[in-house]
Amino acid sequence: MATLYIVSTPIGHLKDVTIRALEILEGVDLILCEDTRVTQKLLNHFNIKTRTLSYHQHSKLKKVKYILDLLRSGKNLALVS
């Protein structure tokens, strides 16, 4: 069964992220993020290689079917904020 995780990311210092958040980000198949550049800084800092996909206010309607298809196919996703 696929899971969509909602993961909070640090506002300030990158090391303020929780261990559980890092485990999820490393373990999912895809990370949905508002700004891939910002999320990539966090992922690079912790050497996490998970693929990212931009998902924000202006793109969400175009991508929702794709995301639902991924979940239906058993992929685990994380939505970071």
C-alpha distances in whole Angstrom, upper triangle without the diagonal:
4,7,10,13,16,19,22,25,28,31,34,34,31,31,30,26,25,23,20,20,21,18,16,18,18,15,13,13,15,17,19,22,25,27,26,30,29,26,27,30,27,25,28,30,27,27,23,23,19,20,21,21,24,22,25,27,29,26,23,24,24,21,19,18,17,15,13,13,11,8,8,9,6,8,8,12,14,17,20,23
4,7,10,13,16,19,22,25,28,31,31,28,28,28,24,22,21,18,17,18,16,13,15,15,12,10,10,12,14,15,18,21,24,23,26,26,22,23,26,24,22,25,27,24,24,20,20,16,17,17,17,20,19,21,24,25,22,20,21,21,18,15,15,14,11,10,11,9,5,7,8,4,5,5,8,11,14,17,20
4,6,10,12,16,18,22,25,27,28,25,25,24,21,19,19,15,14,16,14,11,12,14,11,9,10,11,12,13,16,19,22,21,24,23,20,22,24,22,20,24,25,22,23,19,19,16,16,16,16,18,17,20,22,24,21,18,20,21,17,15,16,15,12,11,12,10,7,10,11,8,7,5,6,8,11,14,17
4,7,10,13,16,19,22,25,25,23,24,22,19,18,18,15,13,15,14,10,11,14,12,9,10,10,10,10,13,16,18,18,21,20,17,19,22,20,18,22,23,21,22,18,18,15,15,14,14,15,14,16,18,20,18,15,17,18,15,13,14,14,10,10,12,10,8,11,12,10,9,6,5,6,7,10,13
4,6,10,12,16,19,21,22,20,20,19,15,14,14,11,9,12,11,8,9,12,11,9,11,11,9,10,12,15,17,17,20,18,15,18,20,17,16,20,21,19,20,16,17,14,15,14,14,16,14,16,18,21,19,17,19,20,17,15,17,17,13,13,16,13,11,15,16,13,11,8,6,5,6,8,11
4,7,10,13,15,19,20,18,19,17,14,13,14,12,9,12,13,10,10,14,13,12,14,12,10,10,10,13,15,16,19,17,14,17,19,16,16,20,20,19,20,17,18,15,16,14,14,15,13,14,16,19,18,15,18,20,17,16,18,18,14,15,18,16,14,17,19,17,15,11,9,6,5,6,8
4,6,10,13,15,16,14,15,13,10,10,11,9,6,9,11,8,8,12,12,11,14,12,10,10,10,12,14,15,17,14,11,14,16,13,13,17,17,15,17,15,17,14,15,14,15,15,14,15,17,20,19,17,21,22,19,18,21,20,16,18,21,18,17,20,21,19,16,13,10,7,6,5,6
4,7,9,12,13,12,13,11,8,9,12,10,7,10,13,11,11,14,15,15,17,15,12,12,11,12,14,15,16,13,11,14,15,12,13,17,16,15,18,16,18,16,17,15,16,16,15,15,17,20,20,19,22,23,21,20,24,23,19,21,24,21,20,24,25,23,20,16,14,10,8,6,5
4,7,9,10,8,10,8,6,8,11,11,8,9,13,12,10,14,16,15,18,16,12,12,10,12,12,13,14,10,8,12,11,8,11,14,13,13,15,14,16,15,16,14,16,15,15,16,18,21,21,20,23,24,22,22,25,24,21,23,25,23,22,26,26,24,21,18,15,11,10,6,6
4,6,6,6,8,6,5,9,12,13,10,11,15,15,13,16,19,19,21,19,16,16,13,14,14,15,14,11,10,13,11,9,12,14,13,13,16,16,18,18,19,17,19,18,18,18,20,23,23,23,26,27,25,25,29,27,24,27,29,27,26,30,30,28,25,22,19,15,14,10,9
4,7,8,10,8,9,12,16,17,14,15,18,18,16,19,22,22,24,21,18,17,14,14,13,15,14,11,11,14,12,11,14,16,15,16,19,18,21,20,21,19,20,18,18,18,19,22,23,23,26,27,26,26,30,28,26,28,31,28,28,32,32,31,27,24,21,17,15,12,9
4,6,9,7,10,13,16,18,15,16,20,20,18,21,24,24,26,24,20,20,17,17,16,17,15,12,13,15,12,11,15,16,14,15,19,19,22,22,23,21,22,21,21,21,23,25,26,26,30,31,29,29,33,32,29,31,34,31,31,35,35,33,30,27,24,20,19,15,13
4,5,6,8,12,14,17,15,14,18,19,17,19,22,23,25,23,20,21,18,18,17,18,16,12,13,14,11,10,13,14,11,13,16,17,20,21,22,21,23,22,23,23,25,28,28,28,32,32,30,31,34,32,30,32,34,32,31,35,35,33,30,27,24,21,20,16,15
4,5,6,10,12,14,12,11,15,16,14,15,19,20,22,20,17,18,16,17,16,15,14,11,10,11,9,6,10,11,8,9,13,13,16,17,19,18,20,20,21,22,24,26,26,26,30,30,28,29,32,30,27,30,32,29,29,32,32,30,27,24,21,18,17,14,14
4,5,8,10,13,11,10,14,16,14,16,19,20,23,22,19,21,19,20,19,18,17,14,13,14,12,9,11,12,9,9,13,14,18,18,21,20,23,23,24,25,27,30,29,29,33,33,31,31,34,32,29,32,33,30,30,33,33,31,28,24,22,19,19,16,16
4,6,9,12,10,11,14,15,15,17,19,20,23,22,19,20,18,19,19,19,18,15,14,16,14,11,13,15,12,12,16,16,19,20,22,21,23,23,23,23,26,29,28,28,31,32,30,30,33,32,28,31,33,30,29,33,33,30,27,24,22,18,18,14,14
4,7,8,7,7,11,12,11,13,16,17,20,18,16,17,16,17,17,17,17,14,12,14,13,9,11,13,11,10,14,13,17,16,19,18,20,20,21,21,24,27,26,25,29,30,27,27,30,28,25,27,29,26,25,29,29,27,24,20,18,15,15,12,12
4,5,5,7,9,10,11,13,14,16,19,19,16,18,17,19,20,19,20,17,15,17,16,12,13,16,14,12,15,14,18,17,20,19,22,22,22,23,26,29,28,27,30,31,28,28,30,29,25,27,29,26,25,28,28,25,23,19,18,14,15,13,13
4,5,5,6,9,10,11,12,15,18,18,16,19,19,21,22,21,21,19,16,17,17,13,13,15,14,11,14,13,16,16,19,19,22,23,24,25,28,31,29,28,31,32,29,28,31,29,25,27,29,25,24,28,27,24,22,18,17,15,16,15,16
4,5,5,6,9,10,10,12,16,16,15,17,18,20,21,20,22,19,16,18,18,14,14,17,16,13,15,13,16,15,18,18,21,22,22,24,26,29,28,26,29,30,27,26,28,26,23,24,26,23,21,24,24,21,19,15,15,12,14,13,15
4,5,5,6,9,10,11,14,14,12,14,14,17,17,17,18,16,13,14,15,11,11,14,14,11,14,12,14,13,16,15,17,19,19,20,23,26,24,23,26,27,24,23,25,24,20,22,24,21,19,23,23,20,18,14,12,10,11,9,11
4,5,5,6,8,10,13,13,12,14,15,18,18,16,17,15,12,13,13,10,9,12,11,8,10,8,11,11,14,14,17,19,20,21,25,27,25,24,28,28,25,24,27,24,21,23,25,21,20,24,24,21,18,14,13,11,13,11,13
4,6,5,6,9,12,13,12,16,17,20,20,19,20,18,15,16,16,13,11,14,14,11,12,10,12,11,15,15,18,20,21,23,26,29,27,25,28,29,25,25,26,24,21,23,24,20,19,22,22,19,16,13,13,11,14,13,16
4,5,5,6,10,10,10,12,14,17,18,17,19,17,14,15,16,13,12,15,15,13,13,10,12,10,13,13,16,18,18,20,23,26,24,22,25,25,22,21,23,21,17,19,20,17,16,19,19,16,13,9,9,7,10,10,14
4,6,6,9,8,7,10,11,15,15,13,15,14,10,11,13,10,8,12,13,10,11,7,9,7,10,10,13,15,16,18,22,23,21,20,23,23,20,20,22,20,16,19,20,16,16,19,19,16,13,10,9,7,9,9,12
4,6,8,9,9,13,14,18,18,16,17,16,13,12,14,12,9,11,12,9,9,6,7,6,10,11,15,17,18,21,25,26,24,23,26,26,22,22,24,21,18,21,21,17,17,20,19,17,13,11,11,10,13,13,16
4,7,9,10,14,16,19,20,18,20,19,15,16,18,15,12,15,16,13,13,9,10,8,11,13,15,18,19,22,25,27,25,23,26,25,22,21,22,20,17,19,19,15,15,18,16,13,11,8,9,9,13,14,17
4,6,7,10,13,17,18,16,19,18,14,15,18,15,13,16,17,15,14,11,10,7,9,10,13,16,16,19,22,24,21,20,22,22,18,18,19,16,13,15,15,12,11,15,14,11,8,5,5,7,10,12,16
4,7,10,13,17,18,15,18,19,15,15,18,17,14,16,19,17,15,12,10,7,7,9,11,14,15,19,22,23,20,19,21,20,16,16,17,14,12,13,13,9,10,13,11,10,6,5,6,8,11,13,17
4,7,10,13,14,12,15,16,12,12,16,15,12,15,18,16,15,11,10,6,5,6,7,11,11,15,18,19,16,15,18,17,13,14,15,12,10,12,13,9,10,14,13,12,8,7,5,7,9,11,14
4,6,10,11,9,12,12,9,10,13,12,10,13,16,15,14,11,10,7,6,5,6,9,9,12,16,17,15,14,17,17,13,14,16,13,11,14,15,12,12,16,16,15,11,9,6,5,6,7,11
4,7,9,8,12,12,9,11,14,14,13,16,18,17,17,14,14,10,9,6,5,6,6,9,12,14,11,10,14,13,10,11,14,12,9,12,14,12,12,16,17,16,12,11,7,6,5,6,9
4,5,6,9,9,7,9,12,12,12,15,16,17,17,15,15,12,11,7,6,5,5,7,11,12,11,11,14,15,12,13,16,15,12,16,18,16,16,20,20,20,16,14,11,8,6,5,7
4,6,9,9,8,11,13,13,14,17,18,19,20,18,18,15,14,10,8,6,5,5,8,10,9,10,13,14,13,14,17,16,14,17,20,18,19,22,23,23,20,18,14,12,9,8,7
4,5,6,6,9,10,12,13,14,16,18,18,16,16,15,13,10,9,6,8,8,11,12,11,13,16,16,15,17,20,18,17,20,22,20,21,25,25,25,21,20,16,14,11,10,10
4,6,5,6,9,10,10,12,14,15,15,13,13,12,10,7,7,6,9,10,14,14,13,14,18,17,15,17,20,18,16,20,21,19,20,24,24,23,19,18,15,13,12,10,11
4,6,5,7,9,10,10,12,15,15,14,14,14,12,10,10,9,12,13,16,17,16,17,21,20,19,21,23,21,20,24,25,23,24,27,27,27,23,21,18,16,15,13,13
4,5,5,7,9,10,11,13,14,14,15,14,14,11,12,11,13,13,16,17,17,18,22,22,20,22,24,23,21,24,26,23,24,28,28,27,23,21,18,15,13,11,11
4,5,5,6,9,10,11,12,11,12,11,11,8,10,10,12,13,16,18,17,17,21,21,18,20,23,20,18,22,23,20,21,25,25,23,20,18,14,12,11,8,9
4,5,5,6,8,10,10,9,9,10,9,8,11,11,14,15,19,20,19,19,23,22,20,22,24,21,20,23,24,21,22,26,25,24,20,19,16,14,13,11,13
4,6,5,6,9,10,10,11,12,13,12,14,14,17,18,21,22,21,22,26,25,23,25,27,25,23,26,28,25,26,29,29,27,24,21,19,16,16,13,14
4,6,5,7,9,8,11,11,13,12,15,15,17,18,21,23,22,22,26,26,23,24,27,25,22,25,27,24,24,28,27,26,22,19,17,14,14,11,12
4,5,5,6,5,7,8,10,10,13,14,17,19,22,23,22,22,26,25,22,24,26,23,21,24,25,21,22,26,25,23,19,17,15,13,14,12,14
4,5,5,6,8,10,12,12,15,17,19,21,25,26,24,25,28,27,25,26,28,26,24,27,28,24,25,29,28,26,22,20,18,16,17,15,17
4,6,8,11,13,15,15,18,19,21,23,26,28,27,27,31,30,27,29,31,28,26,29,30,27,27,31,30,28,25,22,20,18,18,16,17
4,6,9,11,14,15,18,20,22,24,27,29,27,27,31,30,27,28,30,28,25,28,29,25,26,29,28,26,22,20,18,16,18,15,17
4,6,9,12,14,17,19,22,24,28,29,27,27,31,30,27,28,30,27,25,28,28,24,25,28,27,25,21,19,18,17,18,17,19
4,6,9,11,15,17,19,22,25,26,24,24,28,27,23,25,26,23,21,24,24,21,21,25,23,21,18,16,14,13,15,14,17
4,6,9,13,16,18,21,25,26,23,23,26,25,22,23,24,21,19,22,22,19,20,23,21,20,16,15,14,14,16,15,18
4,7,10,13,15,18,22,23,20,20,23,22,19,20,21,18,16,19,19,15,16,19,18,16,13,11,10,10,12,13,16
4,7,10,13,16,20,20,17,17,20,19,16,17,18,15,14,17,17,13,15,18,17,16,12,12,10,11,12,13,16
4,7,9,12,16,17,14,14,17,16,13,15,17,14,12,16,16,13,15,18,18,17,13,13,10,9,10,10,13
4,6,10,13,13,10,11,14,12,10,12,14,11,10,14,14,12,14,17,17,17,14,13,10,10,10,11,13
4,7,10,10,8,9,12,11,9,12,14,12,11,15,16,15,16,20,20,20,17,16,13,12,10,10,12
4,7,8,6,6,9,9,7,9,12,11,10,13,15,14,15,18,19,19,16,16,12,11,8,10,11
4,6,5,6,9,10,10,11,14,14,13,15,18,17,18,21,22,23,20,19,15,14,10,11,10
4,6,6,8,10,11,11,15,16,15,17,20,20,20,23,24,25,23,22,18,17,13,14,12
4,6,8,8,10,12,15,15,15,17,20,20,21,23,25,26,24,23,20,19,16,16,16
4,6,5,6,9,12,12,12,14,16,17,18,20,22,23,20,20,17,17,14,15,15
4,5,5,6,9,10,9,12,14,14,15,18,19,20,18,18,15,15,12,14,14
4,6,6,8,10,10,12,14,15,16,18,20,21,20,20,17,18,15,17,18
4,6,7,8,10,12,13,14,16,17,19,21,19,20,17,18,16,18,19
4,6,5,6,9,10,11,13,14,16,17,15,16,13,15,13,16,17
4,5,5,6,8,10,11,12,14,16,14,15,13,14,12,16,17
4,5,5,6,9,10,10,12,14,14,15,14,16,15,19,20
4,6,5,6,9,10,11,13,11,13,12,14,14,17,20
4,5,5,6,9,10,11,9,10,9,11,11,14,17
4,5,5,6,9,10,10,11,10,13,13,17,19
4,5,5,6,9,9,11,11,15,15,19,22
4,5,5,7,5,8,8,12,13,17,20
4,5,5,5,7,7,11,12,16,19
4,5,7,10,11,15,16,20,23
4,6,9,11,15,17,21,24
4,7,10,13,16,19,23
4,6,10,13,16,20
4,7,10,13,17
4,7,10,13
4,6,10
4,7
4
